[in-house]
Structures are given as C-alpha cells and as structure tokens.
C-alpha cells in the first residue's frame, strides 16, 4: 500500500511539472516546502521561546542557549548517523537533488523542533527552577490568562505537532524530493529524539 501511495504521488507531481496551467500550484508547493524549512521553523521556535521566557520571567533553569544547541548538536549528528548506513539503499524520486533520500532531514528537523518546543522547552519554562508554575511578576488577572493560555497550548500540543510534521512532509513529497516513507522515517526519528530529550530533562529535574 505504501509503495502504491508513493507511485501515485510521484505520477501526480510528474504530471504537473512544467505545465503552464498549474504555475499557481507550483508556487503553492514551493510555499508549502518553505513553510517546513529548517530556518523558518527554527526562527519561529526561537521567537516563541523568547516570548515564553519573557512571560514567565526567565524563571526556568533551562538556559535559552540550549535550544540553539539542541538542533545542531543532537538532531543533525543523529540524523547523519542514521542516514549514512542507508546511503546505498535509497535514491530520491527525481534528479532534483543528488543526495540520498532516507530519512527526510526536513521532516526530522520539523518534528524535533516543534516537539521539543511543545513537550520539553515550554514545560520547563512553565515549571521554573523549583517546579513553580507561576511566572514572573504577574497579577491575578494576568496569571489566570496565562494559565488559560498554557492549558490551551498543552491540550493542542499533539494536533499542532502532527500538523507541523504533515506540512513539512507534504512539501517534501510534492516537491518530488522525497518518498512517502522517507518522511515517515524522518518523523519517527524526530519523535524518538523528542522522547529521549523529554526523558533526560525529567530525569535531571527529578
């Protein structure tokens, strides 16, 4: 079933390549691919983290620099370690890029960054150094609004995480640079890394 899905998507993309009538669709695909690009995701995550850091009064003992280090010193080395042994087993669906396909680095990065923000960084900012969920110098009304916002984000974390991964994966597939299974492999790798990071942070704070 997976191979049939990949074949169908490949035919869909190939059928519209170079077609003047669907230039608007090509632009949409480029925009979709850009939406899941590592620089945009990373920049958005840093901006969101800075806002959270300011709202919660900088109470977390998890330094902001750590969020810069996570993708560079955990994500890419692990991704390269997984991808290197498989370089002879997987080529891309088109010759747009000459590098090997499995797993999708963009999808790995997207799932890892969004997951780390929602399930690792944000909880640490909320908890603070002593597990206190009250942030900064907030009055009662601001505290209630903040609690409501945090609760909403926590409830919506999984859908946001899934949507972010799907947007990136869709862009890579429709841009004809990855197979479906490449993005699935990248997503699984990203989920594993977020789980490991959450476990380590929980163990350190215990």
Backbone as JSON Lines, residues from 0, in Angstrom:
{"i":0,"aa":"X","n":[0.83,-1.2,0.0],"ca":[0.0,0.0,0.0],"c":[0.87,1.26,0.0]}
{"i":1,"aa":"X","n":[1.95,1.21,0.79],"ca":[2.84,2.36,0.87],"c":[3.5,2.64,-0.47]}
{"i":2,"aa":"X","n":[3.95,1.57,-1.15],"ca":[4.59,1.75,-2.45],"c":[3.6,2.3,-3.48]}
{"i":3,"aa":"X","n":[2.33,1.89,-3.39],"ca":[1.32,2.41,-4.31],"c":[1.08,3.9,-4.07]}
{"i":4,"aa":"X","n":[1.07,4.29,-2.79],"ca":[0.89,5.7,-2.46],"c":[2.04,6.53,-3.0]}
{"i":5,"aa":"X","n":[3.26,6.02,-2.86],"ca":[4.42,6.72,-3.37],"c":[4.36,6.85,-4.89]}
{"i":6,"aa":"X","n":[3.95,5.77,-5.54],"ca":[3.86,5.78,-7.0],"c":[2.81,6.78,-7.48]}
{"i":7,"aa":"X","n":[1.67,6.82,-6.79],"ca":[0.59,7.75,-7.16],"c":[1.03,9.2,-7.0]}
{"i":8,"aa":"X","n":[1.71,9.49,-5.88],"ca":[2.18,10.86,-5.65],"c":[3.24,11.26,-6.66]}
{"i":9,"aa":"X","n":[4.11,10.31,-7.01],"ca":[5.15,10.58,-8.0],"c":[4.53,10.93,-9.35]}
{"i":10,"aa":"X","n":[3.51,10.17,-9.74],"ca":[2.83,10.44,-11.01],"c":[2.13,11.79,-10.98]}
{"i":11,"aa":"X","n":[1.53,12.12,-9.83],"ca":[0.83,13.4,-9.69],"c":[1.79,14.56,-9.87]}
{"i":12,"aa":"X","n":[2.95,14.48,-9.22],"ca":[3.93,15.56,-9.32],"c":[4.49,15.65,-10.73]}
{"i":13,"aa":"X","n":[4.82,14.49,-11.32],"ca":[5.41,14.47,-12.66],"c":[4.44,15.02,-13.7]}
{"i":14,"aa":"X","n":[3.17,14.75,-13.51],"ca":[2.16,15.19,-14.48],"c":[2.04,16.71,-14.53]}
{"i":15,"aa":"X","n":[2.36,17.38,-13.41],"ca":[2.19,18.83,-13.35],"c":[3.5,19.59,-13.51]}
{"i":16,"aa":"X","n":[4.6,18.91,-13.61],"ca":[5.88,19.59,-13.77],"c":[5.95,20.21,-15.16]}
{"i":17,"aa":"X","n":[6.27,21.5,-15.21],"ca":[6.42,22.18,-16.49],"c":[5.11,22.57,-17.14]}
{"i":18,"aa":"X","n":[4.0,22.37,-16.51],"ca":[2.69,22.72,-17.06],"c":[2.37,24.17,-16.74]}
{"i":19,"aa":"X","n":[2.19,25.01,-17.79],"ca":[1.94,26.43,-17.58],"c":[0.65,26.66,-16.82]}
{"i":20,"aa":"X","n":[-0.33,25.8,-17.04],"ca":[-1.64,25.99,-16.44],"c":[-1.64,25.82,-14.93]}
{"i":21,"aa":"X","n":[-0.63,25.21,-14.4],"ca":[-0.61,24.96,-12.96],"c":[0.56,25.67,-12.28]}
{"i":22,"aa":"X","n":[0.95,26.81,-12.82],"ca":[2.03,27.57,-12.2],"c":[1.65,28.02,-10.79]}
{"i":23,"aa":"X","n":[0.38,28.35,-10.62],"ca":[-0.07,28.74,-9.29],"c":[0.1,27.6,-8.32]}
{"i":24,"aa":"X","n":[-0.08,26.35,-8.81],"ca":[0.09,25.2,-7.95],"c":[1.56,24.99,-7.6]}
{"i":25,"aa":"X","n":[2.44,25.25,-8.58],"ca":[3.87,25.15,-8.31],"c":[4.28,26.15,-7.24]}
{"i":26,"aa":"X","n":[3.73,27.36,-7.3],"ca":[4.04,28.37,-6.29],"c":[3.55,27.92,-4.92]}
{"i":27,"aa":"X","n":[2.37,27.31,-4.91],"ca":[1.82,26.82,-3.64],"c":[2.7,25.73,-3.06]}
{"i":28,"aa":"X","n":[3.22,24.86,-3.93],"ca":[4.09,23.78,-3.46],"c":[5.4,24.34,-2.91]}
{"i":29,"aa":"X","n":[5.93,25.36,-3.57],"ca":[7.16,25.98,-3.07],"c":[6.92,26.65,-1.72]}
{"i":30,"aa":"X","n":[5.75,27.28,-1.59],"ca":[5.41,27.92,-0.32],"c":[5.25,26.88,0.78]}
{"i":31,"aa":"X","n":[4.64,25.74,0.43],"ca":[4.45,24.66,1.4],"c":[5.79,24.1,1.84]}
{"i":32,"aa":"X","n":[6.71,23.94,0.88],"ca":[8.03,23.43,1.22],"c":[8.79,24.44,2.08]}
{"i":33,"aa":"X","n":[8.63,25.73,1.78],"ca":[9.29,26.77,2.57],"c":[8.75,26.81,3.99]}
{"i":34,"aa":"X","n":[7.45,26.56,4.15],"ca":[6.84,26.59,5.48],"c":[7.44,25.56,6.41]}
{"i":35,"aa":"X","n":[7.96,24.47,5.83],"ca":[8.57,23.44,6.65],"c":[10.08,23.45,6.63]}
{"i":36,"aa":"X","n":[10.68,24.53,6.12],"ca":[12.13,24.6,6.03],"c":[12.75,24.82,7.41]}
{"i":37,"aa":"X","n":[13.91,24.22,7.68],"ca":[14.55,24.36,8.99],"c":[14.78,25.8,9.44]}
{"i":38,"aa":"X","n":[15.27,26.72,8.57],"ca":[15.49,28.09,9.06],"c":[14.22,28.76,9.56]}
{"i":39,"aa":"X","n":[13.11,28.59,8.82],"ca":[11.86,29.22,9.23],"c":[11.33,28.61,10.52]}
{"i":40,"aa":"X","n":[11.38,27.28,10.61],"ca":[10.91,26.6,11.82],"c":[11.75,26.99,13.02]}
{"i":41,"aa":"X","n":[13.06,27.01,12.82],"ca":[13.96,27.31,13.93],"c":[13.79,28.76,14.39]}
{"i":42,"aa":"X","n":[13.68,29.68,13.42],"ca":[13.48,31.08,13.78],"c":[12.18,31.3,14.52]}
{"i":43,"aa":"X","n":[11.11,30.65,14.07],"ca":[9.81,30.77,14.73],"c":[9.86,30.2,16.14]}
{"i":44,"aa":"X","n":[10.55,29.08,16.29],"ca":[10.66,28.45,17.6],"c":[11.43,29.33,18.58]}
{"i":45,"aa":"X","n":[12.51,29.94,18.11],"ca":[13.3,30.84,18.95],"c":[12.45,32.05,19.38]}
{"i":46,"aa":"X","n":[11.69,32.62,18.43],"ca":[10.84,33.76,18.75],"c":[9.8,33.37,19.8]}
{"i":47,"aa":"X","n":[9.16,32.22,19.62],"ca":[8.16,31.76,20.58],"c":[8.78,31.52,21.94]}
{"i":48,"aa":"X","n":[9.99,30.96,21.95],"ca":[10.68,30.7,23.21],"c":[11.04,31.99,23.93]}
{"i":49,"aa":"X","n":[11.47,33.0,23.18],"ca":[11.8,34.29,23.79],"c":[10.56,34.92,24.43]}
{"i":50,"aa":"X","n":[9.41,34.8,23.75],"ca":[8.17,35.33,24.32],"c":[7.82,34.59,25.6]}
{"i":51,"aa":"X","n":[7.91,33.25,25.56],"ca":[7.61,32.46,26.75],"c":[8.58,32.79,27.88]}
{"i":52,"aa":"X","n":[9.83,32.99,27.53],"ca":[10.86,33.32,28.54],"c":[10.53,34.64,29.22]}
{"i":53,"aa":"X","n":[10.09,35.62,28.42],"ca":[9.74,36.93,28.97],"c":[8.47,36.84,29.82]}
{"i":54,"aa":"X","n":[7.47,36.11,29.35],"ca":[6.21,35.99,30.08],"c":[6.41,35.33,31.42]}
{"i":55,"aa":"X","n":[7.23,34.29,31.46],"ca":[7.44,33.56,32.7],"c":[8.58,34.12,33.54]}
{"i":56,"aa":"X","n":[9.08,35.27,33.16],"ca":[10.07,35.96,33.99],"c":[11.44,35.33,33.98]}
{"i":57,"aa":"X","n":[11.75,34.5,32.98],"ca":[13.06,33.88,32.93],"c":[13.34,32.98,34.11]}
{"i":58,"aa":"X","n":[12.3,32.29,34.62],"ca":[12.49,31.51,35.84],"c":[13.06,30.13,35.58]}
{"i":59,"aa":"X","n":[13.01,29.69,34.36],"ca":[13.47,28.33,34.09],"c":[14.98,28.24,34.2]}
{"i":60,"aa":"X","n":[15.47,27.15,34.73],"ca":[16.92,26.96,34.81],"c":[17.44,26.28,33.55]}
{"i":61,"aa":"X","n":[16.56,26.07,32.58],"ca":[16.98,25.53,31.29],"c":[17.39,26.71,30.42]}
{"i":62,"aa":"X","n":[18.69,26.93,30.18],"ca":[19.15,28.14,29.51],"c":[18.64,28.22,28.08]}
{"i":63,"aa":"X","n":[18.37,29.45,27.65],"ca":[17.85,29.64,26.3],"c":[18.85,29.18,25.25]}
{"i":64,"aa":"X","n":[20.15,29.26,25.57],"ca":[21.15,28.82,24.61],"c":[21.01,27.34,24.28]}
{"i":65,"aa":"X","n":[20.42,26.58,25.19],"ca":[20.29,25.14,24.97],"c":[19.38,24.85,23.79]}
{"i":66,"aa":"X","n":[18.42,25.75,23.54],"ca":[17.53,25.49,22.42],"c":[18.24,25.72,21.1]}
{"i":67,"aa":"X","n":[19.27,26.55,21.11],"ca":[20.08,26.71,19.91],"c":[20.98,25.49,19.7]}
{"i":68,"aa":"X","n":[21.44,24.92,20.81],"ca":[22.36,23.79,20.7],"c":[21.65,22.49,20.33]}
{"i":69,"aa":"X","n":[20.41,22.33,20.77],"ca":[19.71,21.07,20.53],"c":[19.7,20.64,19.07]}
{"i":70,"aa":"X","n":[19.23,21.48,18.14],"ca":[19.18,21.02,16.76],"c":[20.55,20.76,16.16]}
{"i":71,"aa":"X","n":[21.56,21.55,16.56],"ca":[22.87,21.45,15.94],"c":[23.72,20.31,16.51]}
{"i":72,"aa":"X","n":[23.57,20.04,17.79],"ca":[24.43,19.04,18.42],"c":[23.71,17.73,18.72]}
{"i":73,"aa":"X","n":[22.41,17.67,18.45],"ca":[21.67,16.42,18.65],"c":[21.0,15.97,17.37]}
{"i":74,"aa":"X","n":[20.23,16.88,16.76],"ca":[19.44,16.49,15.6],"c":[20.29,16.08,14.41]}
{"i":75,"aa":"X","n":[21.16,16.98,13.93],"ca":[21.9,16.68,12.72],"c":[22.9,15.54,12.87]}
{"i":76,"aa":"X","n":[23.65,15.44,13.98],"ca":[24.54,14.27,14.12],"c":[23.79,12.95,14.14]}
{"i":77,"aa":"X","n":[22.67,12.89,14.87],"ca":[21.89,11.65,14.91],"c":[21.32,11.34,13.54]}
{"i":78,"aa":"X","n":[20.83,12.37,12.87],"ca":[20.27,12.18,11.53],"c":[21.34,11.66,10.57]}
{"i":79,"aa":"X","n":[22.55,12.24,10.64],"ca":[23.63,11.79,9.78],"c":[24.05,10.36,10.11]}
{"i":80,"aa":"X","n":[24.02,10.01,11.4],"ca":[24.39,8.66,11.82],"c":[23.41,7.63,11.27]}
{"i":81,"aa":"X","n":[22.14,7.99,11.24],"ca":[21.13,7.07,10.72],"c":[21.19,7.01,9.2]}
{"i":82,"aa":"X","n":[21.42,8.15,8.57],"ca":[21.35,8.23,7.12],"c":[22.56,7.62,6.42]}
{"i":83,"aa":"X","n":[23.73,7.72,7.05],"ca":[24.95,7.26,6.41],"c":[24.92,5.78,6.04]}
{"i":84,"aa":"X","n":[24.49,4.88,6.93],"ca":[24.48,3.46,6.56],"c":[23.48,3.12,5.46]}
{"i":85,"aa":"X","n":[22.52,4.03,5.2],"ca":[21.46,3.73,4.24],"c":[21.66,4.44,2.91]}
{"i":86,"aa":"X","n":[22.82,5.08,2.72],"ca":[23.0,5.89,1.52],"c":[22.97,5.06,0.24]}
{"i":87,"aa":"X","n":[23.32,3.81,0.31],"ca":[23.32,2.99,-0.9],"c":[21.97,2.34,-1.15]}
{"i":88,"aa":"X","n":[21.0,2.58,-0.27],"ca":[19.73,1.88,-0.36],"c":[18.58,2.75,-0.84]}
{"i":89,"aa":"X","n":[18.76,4.04,-0.89],"ca":[17.61,4.9,-1.16],"c":[18.01,6.11,-1.99]}
{"i":90,"aa":"X","n":[17.47,6.22,-3.2],"ca":[17.7,7.39,-4.03],"c":[16.42,8.22,-4.05]}
{"i":91,"aa":"X","n":[16.54,9.47,-4.46],"ca":[15.38,10.35,-4.49],"c":[14.48,10.03,-5.69]}
{"i":92,"aa":"X","n":[13.2,10.4,-5.61],"ca":[12.27,10.1,-6.71],"c":[12.57,10.87,-7.99]}
{"i":93,"aa":"X","n":[13.34,11.94,-7.91],"ca":[13.71,12.69,-9.11],"c":[15.17,13.09,-8.99]}
{"i":94,"aa":"X","n":[15.7,13.68,-10.06],"ca":[17.11,14.09,-10.06],"c":[17.27,15.56,-9.67]}
{"i":95,"aa":"X","n":[16.28,16.12,-8.96],"ca":[16.37,17.5,-8.49],"c":[17.57,17.66,-7.57]}
{"i":96,"aa":"X","n":[17.78,16.66,-6.71],"ca":[18.92,16.65,-5.81],"c":[19.65,15.33,-5.95]}
{"i":97,"aa":"X","n":[20.96,15.38,-5.78],"ca":[21.77,14.17,-5.97],"c":[22.03,13.43,-4.67]}
{"i":98,"aa":"X","n":[21.73,14.05,-3.52],"ca":[21.96,13.38,-2.24],"c":[20.92,12.29,-2.02]}
{"i":99,"aa":"X","n":[21.15,11.45,-1.03],"ca":[20.27,10.32,-0.79],"c":[19.06,10.73,0.05]}
{"i":100,"aa":"X","n":[18.03,9.92,-0.01],"ca":[16.7,10.36,0.42],"c":[16.33,10.02,1.85]}
{"i":101,"aa":"X","n":[16.72,8.86,2.33],"ca":[16.17,8.38,3.6],"c":[17.13,8.62,4.76]}
{"i":102,"aa":"X","n":[16.61,9.14,5.89],"ca":[15.26,9.71,6.09],"c":[15.22,11.16,5.67]}
{"i":103,"aa":"X","n":[14.05,11.76,5.66],"ca":[13.9,13.17,5.28],"c":[14.43,14.06,6.4]}
{"i":104,"aa":"X","n":[15.48,14.81,6.09],"ca":[16.06,15.7,7.1],"c":[15.13,16.83,7.49]}
{"i":105,"aa":"X","n":[14.42,17.39,6.51],"ca":[13.47,18.47,6.81],"c":[12.39,17.99,7.77]}
{"i":106,"aa":"X","n":[11.87,16.79,7.51],"ca":[10.8,16.26,8.38],"c":[11.34,15.95,9.77]}
{"i":107,"aa":"X","n":[12.54,15.38,9.83],"ca":[13.16,15.12,11.13],"c":[13.3,16.41,11.92]}
{"i":108,"aa":"X","n":[13.82,17.44,11.27],"ca":[14.04,18.73,11.93],"c":[12.72,19.33,12.39]}
{"i":109,"aa":"X","n":[11.71,19.29,11.52],"ca":[10.41,19.87,11.85],"c":[9.79,19.19,13.06]}
{"i":110,"aa":"X","n":[9.74,17.86,13.03],"ca":[9.13,17.11,14.13],"c":[9.92,17.32,15.42]}
{"i":111,"aa":"X","n":[11.24,17.35,15.31],"ca":[12.07,17.52,16.5],"c":[11.92,18.91,17.11]}
{"i":112,"aa":"X","n":[12.01,19.95,16.29],"ca":[11.95,21.32,16.79],"c":[10.58,21.62,17.42]}
{"i":113,"aa":"X","n":[9.51,21.28,16.7],"ca":[8.17,21.56,17.22],"c":[7.9,20.72,18.47]}
{"i":114,"aa":"X","n":[8.28,19.44,18.43],"ca":[8.06,18.57,19.58],"c":[8.87,19.0,20.79]}
{"i":115,"aa":"X","n":[10.13,19.4,20.57],"ca":[10.97,19.85,21.68],"c":[10.41,21.13,22.29]}
{"i":116,"aa":"X","n":[9.9,22.02,21.44],"ca":[9.32,23.26,21.94],"c":[8.09,22.99,22.8]}
{"i":117,"aa":"X","n":[7.2,22.11,22.32],"ca":[5.93,21.86,22.99],"c":[6.05,20.95,24.2]}
{"i":118,"aa":"X","n":[6.94,19.95,24.12],"ca":[6.98,18.92,25.16],"c":[8.22,18.97,26.05]}
{"i":119,"aa":"X","n":[9.19,19.81,25.7],"ca":[10.41,19.9,26.52],"c":[10.64,21.33,27.0]}
{"i":120,"aa":"X","n":[10.79,22.26,26.07],"ca":[11.15,23.63,26.42],"c":[10.03,24.36,27.15]}
{"i":121,"aa":"X","n":[8.83,24.35,26.57],"ca":[7.72,25.08,27.18],"c":[7.38,24.57,28.58]}
{"i":122,"aa":"X","n":[7.3,23.26,28.81],"ca":[7.06,22.78,30.18],"c":[8.14,23.22,31.16]}
{"i":123,"aa":"X","n":[9.39,23.28,30.72],"ca":[10.47,23.73,31.6],"c":[10.32,25.21,31.93]}
{"i":124,"aa":"X","n":[9.91,26.01,30.93],"ca":[9.69,27.43,31.19],"c":[8.54,27.64,32.17]}
{"i":125,"aa":"X","n":[7.49,26.84,32.01],"ca":[6.32,26.96,32.89],"c":[6.65,26.54,34.3]}
{"i":126,"aa":"X","n":[7.38,25.42,34.44],"ca":[7.65,24.85,35.76],"c":[8.59,25.72,36.57]}
{"i":127,"aa":"X","n":[9.6,26.31,35.94],"ca":[10.57,27.1,36.69],"c":[11.54,26.2,37.43]}
{"i":128,"aa":"X","n":[12.51,26.78,38.12],"ca":[13.56,26.01,38.77],"c":[13.09,25.12,39.9]}
{"i":129,"aa":"X","n":[12.0,25.48,40.56],"ca":[11.53,24.68,41.69],"c":[10.19,24.02,41.4]}
{"i":130,"aa":"X","n":[9.8,23.98,40.12],"ca":[8.52,23.4,39.77],"c":[7.35,24.32,40.01]}
{"i":131,"aa":"X","n":[7.63,25.62,40.23],"ca":[6.58,26.6,40.46],"c":[6.0,27.03,39.12]}
{"i":132,"aa":"X","n":[4.71,26.89,38.95],"ca":[4.08,27.21,37.68],"c":[3.67,28.67,37.57]}
{"i":133,"aa":"X","n":[3.97,29.5,38.57],"ca":[3.65,30.92,38.49],"c":[4.8,31.66,37.83]}
{"i":134,"aa":"X","n":[4.51,32.42,36.81],"ca":[5.58,33.06,36.07],"c":[5.72,34.53,36.37]}
{"i":135,"aa":"X","n":[7.0,34.99,36.5],"ca":[7.31,36.41,36.59],"c":[6.54,37.16,37.66]}
{"i":136,"aa":"X","n":[6.38,38.46,37.45],"ca":[5.63,39.33,38.35],"c":[4.25,39.59,37.74]}
{"i":137,"aa":"X","n":[3.36,38.63,37.85],"ca":[2.04,38.72,37.26],"c":[1.0,38.97,38.32]}
{"i":138,"aa":"X","n":[-0.01,39.81,37.99],"ca":[-1.12,39.97,38.91],"c":[-2.1,38.82,38.73]}
{"i":139,"aa":"X","n":[-3.18,38.83,39.5],"ca":[-4.11,37.7,39.49],"c":[-4.75,37.52,38.11]}
{"i":140,"aa":"X","n":[-5.16,38.62,37.49],"ca":[-5.82,38.52,36.18],"c":[-4.85,37.99,35.13]}
{"i":141,"aa":"X","n":[-3.64,38.52,35.11],"ca":[-2.64,38.06,34.15],"c":[-2.3,36.59,34.39]}
{"i":142,"aa":"X","n":[-2.26,36.21,35.67],"ca":[-1.98,34.81,35.99],"c":[-3.05,33.88,35.47]}
{"i":143,"aa":"X","n":[-4.32,34.3,35.59],"ca":[-5.42,33.46,35.08],"c":[-5.37,33.35,33.56]}
{"i":144,"aa":"X","n":[-5.1,34.47,32.9],"ca":[-4.99,34.45,31.44],"c":[-3.84,33.57,30.99]}
{"i":145,"aa":"X","n":[-2.73,33.66,31.72],"ca":[-1.57,32.84,31.38],"c":[-1.86,31.37,31.58]}
{"i":146,"aa":"X","n":[-2.54,31.04,32.68],"ca":[-2.91,29.64,32.93],"c":[-3.82,29.11,31.82]}
{"i":147,"aa":"X","n":[-4.77,29.95,31.38],"ca":[-5.67,29.54,30.31],"c":[-4.91,29.32,29.0]}
{"i":148,"aa":"X","n":[-3.95,30.2,28.72],"ca":[-3.15,30.08,27.51],"c":[-2.31,28.81,27.54]}
{"i":149,"aa":"X","n":[-1.66,28.57,28.68],"ca":[-0.83,27.38,28.82],"c":[-1.67,26.11,28.68]}
{"i":150,"aa":"X","n":[-2.85,26.11,29.3],"ca":[-3.74,24.95,29.2],"c":[-4.16,24.69,27.76]}
{"i":151,"aa":"X","n":[-4.45,25.77,27.03],"ca":[-4.85,25.63,25.63],"c":[-3.72,25.05,24.79]}
{"i":152,"aa":"X","n":[-2.51,25.55,25.01],"ca":[-1.35,25.04,24.27],"c":[-1.1,23.57,24.6]}
{"i":153,"aa":"X","n":[-1.22,23.22,25.87],"ca":[-0.98,21.84,26.27],"c":[-2.01,20.89,25.66]}
{"i":154,"aa":"X","n":[-3.27,21.32,25.62],"ca":[-4.33,20.49,25.03],"c":[-4.12,20.36,23.52]}
{"i":155,"aa":"X","n":[-3.65,21.44,22.89],"ca":[-3.48,21.46,21.43],"c":[-2.11,20.99,20.98]}
{"i":156,"aa":"X","n":[-1.25,20.59,21.9],"ca":[0.14,20.27,21.56],"c":[0.24,19.17,20.52]}
{"i":157,"aa":"X","n":[-0.49,18.08,20.71],"ca":[-0.39,16.95,19.78],"c":[-0.89,17.32,18.39]}
{"i":158,"aa":"X","n":[-2.08,17.95,18.24],"ca":[-2.51,18.36,16.9],"c":[-1.53,19.32,16.23]}
{"i":159,"aa":"X","n":[-0.98,20.26,17.01],"ca":[-0.01,21.2,16.44],"c":[1.23,20.46,15.96]}
{"i":160,"aa":"X","n":[1.68,19.51,16.76],"ca":[2.86,18.73,16.42],"c":[2.63,17.93,15.14]}
{"i":161,"aa":"X","n":[1.49,17.27,15.07],"ca":[1.17,16.47,13.89],"c":[1.04,17.35,12.65]}
{"i":162,"aa":"X","n":[0.35,18.49,12.8],"ca":[0.16,19.39,11.67],"c":[1.49,19.92,11.15]}
{"i":163,"aa":"X","n":[2.38,20.29,12.07],"ca":[3.69,20.78,11.65],"c":[4.47,19.74,10.87]}
{"i":164,"aa":"X","n":[4.44,18.5,11.34],"ca":[5.12,17.42,10.63],"c":[4.5,17.15,9.27]}
{"i":165,"aa":"X","n":[3.16,17.2,9.2],"ca":[2.46,16.93,7.93],"c":[2.74,18.02,6.9]}
{"i":166,"aa":"X","n":[2.79,19.27,7.34],"ca":[3.08,20.36,6.41],"c":[4.46,20.18,5.79]}
{"i":167,"aa":"X","n":[5.44,19.89,6.62],"ca":[6.8,19.69,6.11],"c":[6.88,18.48,5.21]}
{"i":168,"aa":"X","n":[6.31,17.36,5.65],"ca":[6.36,16.13,4.86],"c":[5.65,16.31,3.52]}
{"i":169,"aa":"X","n":[4.51,16.98,3.53],"ca":[3.76,17.21,2.29],"c":[4.58,18.04,1.3]}
{"i":170,"aa":"X","n":[5.23,19.07,1.82],"ca":[6.05,19.89,0.96],"c":[7.19,19.12,0.32]}
{"i":171,"aa":"X","n":[7.82,18.25,1.09],"ca":[8.95,17.46,0.56],"c":[8.48,16.43,-0.47]}
{"i":172,"aa":"X","n":[7.32,15.82,-0.21],"ca":[6.8,14.82,-1.14],"c":[6.33,15.47,-2.44]}
{"i":173,"aa":"X","n":[5.55,16.54,-2.33],"ca":[5.0,17.19,-3.51],"c":[6.07,17.94,-4.3]}
{"i":174,"aa":"X","n":[7.17,18.29,-3.65],"ca":[8.3,18.89,-4.36],"c":[9.12,17.84,-5.09]}
{"i":175,"aa":"X","n":[8.75,16.58,-4.92],"ca":[9.37,15.46,-5.63],"c":[10.83,15.24,-5.22]}
{"i":176,"aa":"X","n":[11.14,15.5,-3.96],"ca":[12.5,15.26,-3.48],"c":[12.55,14.14,-2.44]}
{"i":177,"aa":"X","n":[11.38,13.64,-2.03],"ca":[11.35,12.55,-1.06],"c":[10.19,11.61,-1.34]}
{"i":178,"aa":"X","n":[10.37,10.36,-0.98],"ca":[9.29,9.39,-1.0],"c":[8.49,9.52,0.3]}
{"i":179,"aa":"X","n":[7.28,8.95,0.29],"ca":[6.44,8.98,1.49],"c":[7.15,8.35,2.67]}
{"i":180,"aa":"X","n":[7.78,7.21,2.43],"ca":[8.46,6.5,3.52],"c":[9.66,7.27,4.05]}
{"i":181,"aa":"X","n":[10.27,8.14,3.22],"ca":[11.37,8.99,3.7],"c":[10.87,9.93,4.79]}
{"i":182,"aa":"X","n":[9.72,10.55,4.54],"ca":[9.16,11.48,5.52],"c":[8.67,10.75,6.76]}
{"i":183,"aa":"X","n":[8.14,9.54,6.58],"ca":[7.71,8.75,7.73],"c":[8.9,8.38,8.6]}
{"i":184,"aa":"X","n":[10.0,8.0,7.95],"ca":[11.22,7.69,8.7],"c":[11.75,8.9,9.43]}
{"i":185,"aa":"X","n":[11.73,10.07,8.77],"ca":[12.17,11.3,9.42],"c":[11.3,11.66,10.61]}
{"i":186,"aa":"X","n":[9.99,11.47,10.46],"ca":[9.06,11.77,11.56],"c":[9.31,10.85,12.75]}
{"i":187,"aa":"X","n":[9.51,9.57,12.48],"ca":[9.78,8.62,13.57],"c":[11.07,8.96,14.29]}
{"i":188,"aa":"X","n":[12.09,9.36,13.54],"ca":[13.36,9.74,14.15],"c":[13.18,10.99,15.02]}
{"i":189,"aa":"X","n":[12.41,11.96,14.53],"ca":[12.15,13.16,15.3],"c":[11.4,12.88,16.59]}
{"i":190,"aa":"X","n":[10.38,11.99,16.51],"ca":[9.61,11.62,17.71],"c":[10.51,10.93,18.73]}
{"i":191,"aa":"X","n":[11.37,10.04,18.25],"ca":[12.29,9.34,19.16],"c":[13.21,10.33,19.87]}
{"i":192,"aa":"X","n":[13.71,11.3,19.15],"ca":[14.64,12.26,19.74],"c":[13.94,13.17,20.75]}
{"i":193,"aa":"X","n":[12.7,13.57,20.46],"ca":[11.95,14.37,21.42],"c":[11.68,13.56,22.68]}
{"i":194,"aa":"X","n":[11.3,12.3,22.52],"ca":[11.04,11.43,23.67],"c":[12.28,11.28,24.53]}
{"i":195,"aa":"X","n":[13.43,11.09,23.87],"ca":[14.69,10.95,24.61],"c":[15.03,12.24,25.35]}
{"i":196,"aa":"X","n":[14.84,13.39,24.68],"ca":[15.14,14.67,25.32],"c":[14.22,14.91,26.52]}
{"i":197,"aa":"X","n":[12.93,14.59,26.37],"ca":[11.99,14.77,27.47],"c":[12.34,13.88,28.65]}
{"i":198,"aa":"X","n":[12.75,12.65,28.35],"ca":[13.13,11.71,29.42],"c":[14.36,12.21,30.17]}
{"i":199,"aa":"X","n":[15.36,12.69,29.43],"ca":[16.59,13.17,30.06],"c":[16.3,14.39,30.93]}
{"i":200,"aa":"X","n":[15.5,15.33,30.41],"ca":[15.18,16.54,31.19],"c":[14.4,16.18,32.45]}
{"i":201,"aa":"X","n":[13.48,15.23,32.34],"ca":[12.7,14.8,33.5],"c":[13.6,14.15,34.54]}
{"i":202,"aa":"X","n":[14.56,13.34,34.07],"ca":[15.47,12.67,34.99],"c":[16.38,13.67,35.69]}
{"i":203,"aa":"X","n":[16.82,14.7,34.96],"ca":[17.71,15.71,35.54],"c":[16.99,16.51,36.61]}
{"i":204,"aa":"X","n":[15.72,16.82,36.38],"ca":[14.96,17.64,37.32],"c":[14.4,16.84,38.49]}
{"i":205,"aa":"X","n":[14.44,15.51,38.4],"ca":[13.87,14.67,39.48],"c":[14.74,14.74,40.73]}
